[in-house]
Amino acid sequence: MTFVDFVAQVFGGEELGRVSTEDGLIGHGEIRVGDTVVPAFDRHADWPRMPSLLRVFVADPFGNIWWGVSYVEDVSEAEMWRRRRDPVYEAIRVVQETLDAELSGQAHGRSSAPVRAIS
């Protein structure tokens, strides 16, 4: 059972989607619980265990990591993959690597490229 499955089951939520990564983890998932969409992703084994992770990315002077997300638009899966090739979305890789470096304590973080779902 993944974290996404757990949240959906325990809170009576509905999984809206997930993006698997090349290392087999969930790079991004969304669960609707009531009128709230909860984003989630798998932790890497070398990240510290935490009770939760709010997706806001800003490093503050207290050592906290914040990730901010907001809804922009719904897009089809085909459009998502088209945009993924656009260089402007390179920032996503940088965010993933920076978060991983902070949580793992490594000098350089990892990012995981998404893989298409097998139909």
ABEGO torsion letter per residue (X at the ends): XBAAAAAAAAAGBBBAEBBBBAAGBBABBBBBBEABBBBBBBBBAABBBBABBBBBBBBBAAGBBBBBBBBABBBBAAAAAAAAABAAAAAAAAAAAAAAAAAAGBABBBBBBBBBBBX
